[in-house]
Amino acid sequence: MRHFILFLCLVGGIAMAAKPTCRLQQTIIRAPEGEVLELMARGTHSDAEVSAQLHQWLREGRAGMLSDLSALRMFPDKVVAREGTDFMWWTEEDQVLDAPTALYPMNSASFFVGSVMEYDSDNHAWKGSFSPRKPLLVYWPAVWTRQAAPKLDSVAQLDRFEQSISNKVMVPLSGPEVLAVFRPADRFEQPADAPRWLDVMEIATETEDHDLAAAQPSHQRVVAMGFAVPDEWTDELLAMHHEGGDDRILNRLLDEVKAQRAVLAMFGVQRVQGDSNPRMRSGREHAFPAEMPTFPSAWSAILVGDELNVSGAGSSGLIEVSMRSDLLQPPNATFPLALHRPELVMFWPEPATAAFRAWLKVPDHGAGLAGIMRVPDYVPLPREMSDRRTMVFIVRNDLQGKPSPPPQWKFEGLEYETLVYEIDAADAAKYQDKSPFRDDGALLAELQKTTGEGKARLLSRIWSVGDVHASQERGYVAETDGRDEAYPQQYRPTAIMQVFVGTDFNASLVPVAEHSNDKVQQFSGELTLVHHLAQPRIATLEQQLASLRETAETPCRQRFHELKWTWKKDPATGRPAITAGKPYCLGVQRDTDEDGVSKCHVAFVWVRPVK
Amino acid sequence: MNRWWLLISLMLPAAQARAADVWVTLLRCPEEHWQQKLAETKPDAAKLLALAAAHEGPEVAVQVRLETENAKPVRWTEGKEMEFTAGWISDGDPFALKPRAKEKRWMGTVIEATVERFEDEEAVEVALNLRHDTAAPTWTEFTYPVSTVVDPPKQKTPLKLPQFRRIEWQGKISSKHLKPVLAGSLLVASPEDKADKSTRWFVIVTP
């Protein structure tokens, strides 16, 4: 018993001893976009070199420090450092039952705007955020159309701006590191000709335990980018890719941005360490009426800005990147609500975005092309991108530290190419032939010849190593509260439906080795290709009122000029599956345009294993 | 805060009244001064306290001696409680809104700490939670109700909700050999408020 008590005292004494400490620091430095882009995407700069350069710019007054938080922490424990403002704002509104045309705020809650650094030793979670400006008060129109002479009022909502990162970081670090790089959350609030900036979130630690710091596992600095370039560059860039020249593509694009012939349309940087799966957001939380849009009873919000998620696999250069960016400040669609009263309207935000998701292997200090696609003509773009509608998605990888052994499994990445043609309706039958002997290669060769003769037209071309997307969200009235006999010239939409209009490709194929001949590789899985031919003509007020006269409560059916091809391996069809390196005809889709003219469209896809 | 207290706080290891007492000091320093005179050297708690005592840059915003028993939590506040309306109600007339929900908030400084002292190691561990309002509250003003009646019989009610500018630090630190410890620093800067001078704040714990 005496020995047991002695043991408890010893253990207790060890447990009670003061634990070692480590100082954590999180800094946000705002520097010119062009120079940070060069620093991150060209050359072989380590994080320490990037940090030294940023601090040099700070001393020269070319960069500014937006946030600097530090905290001493013990092993193990959690620290929080926060500076900023608690904003109270209303969260729930009420409607006066005796006067349903009145709303007022019933409850409110607090939200924080400012700089935050949080670190939790238990799961190595590092959370950092920063607000580059105060929330913006936005006024939305409010109209109650169930009365003789409605008056237009407005309801105020707050939009917040935030740049945030959630990551896993083993500390102490061996030197200063780049945790993330954001485009400013309020970039669309700046004048078009204002200087462009990037915000670098840098982290550093200080500890007396130098052995622990030196033992840090390596990590990757992953840069995800989207460049807007002229359409005619596509062939040249793809030729460079097929020659193994993704690094050359990136360097060329960086040169073209400098020369103002290309535009940096998407950008984000993440620190990836093993399975840290960092998540980054930067933008404006744009509130909009989610229910009863003419006289809002509930609100929701969209992020107008950038989202970047990255997963890695050790330091082997295998990276999964998922990125989405708004291309411009979302335009508001305006819905008129009353004939002869044009001022009575409701708004709906219609963001235009580009996105990609890629699973690719990128060499150290190298680049990997993730996709090339064209943003359709009807998707609104900022002025500087109006004649640069082709988006090039590319990923850069920089290993920080020593390489780790490659994974035991084999990387089986795939690259895809799709083509959509408008064809003569008389030719449609041959692309719909279900015969197993159909020669898709010959069909495509013939189609390309026909295209050269002006009898067919190439509408869309996509190259990617994963999913790609470029579209605008369009809203249309999907529900009303019915015809009002007393006020036949007015109506009240009660729900808006959102549909994307643009180009979307997603695929989840894997090679299968079911052929005895190993040289012929086939795939299983599913792929979908969607391409809209034009913006929909959203029903006019006159059309909506006419529909209500006829149906009492059903709004106009909205037509979308959507072409959609889906492919799923189905041995029952008798058609050969997609074979590596050979074009595969996805079939024919028809659409009738607004003038009643029927058109036929055919799509082809190639799938190839990444070299 | 006079400089004698600061000097006493520097000599605290020898002058502690109770086993678990610590001093918590919140310093503020104009960022311009910090960048020009101090940023190049490693931040050091004792030096910052000495500079504050000599009125050479940093100045004391808050300094308090927390008297507590070993491992027992203690809470210290300075300031006053503020009450504000956080929600409204209508008794039928939407143009006559009345306060429905009141909220209270402590304006000033709140420090919560738990101190553990290890006599044989000359070490302390301090779990600290500090919140300090760096400015008086400001208000977001707006009017209600939203109403689409044609001829409103009355004016709308002007409403306002507060904003609180603050810094916050939460964590656990240890001090060996009973030296003052710089628990954290926070740069308070706003790119919008160019007229405001940025300020750097320091949280220092002195065993």
Interface residues (C-beta under 8 A of the other chain):
Chain A: M16 A17 A18 K19 T21 R23 R30 G64 M65 L66 S67 D68 L69 S70 A71 L72 R73 M74 D77 K78 V79 V80 A81 R82 E83 G84 T85 D86 F87 M88 W89 W90 E92 D94 V96 D98 A99 T101 A102 L103 Y104 P105 M106 N107 S108 S115 P132 R133 K134 L137 A142 V143 W144 Q147 A148 A149 P150 K151 L152 D153 S154 V155 A156 L158 F295
Chain B: P43 F84 A86 G87 W88 I89 S90 G92 D93 P94 F95 L97 R100 A101 E103 E116 F118 E121 A123 V124 E125 T134 T140 F142 Y144 P145 V146 S147 T148 V149 V150 T157 L159 L161 P162 Q163 F164 R165 R166 I167 E168 W169 Q170 G171 K172 I173 S174 S175 K176 V181 L182 A183 G184 S185 L186 L187 V188 A189 P191 E192 R200 W201
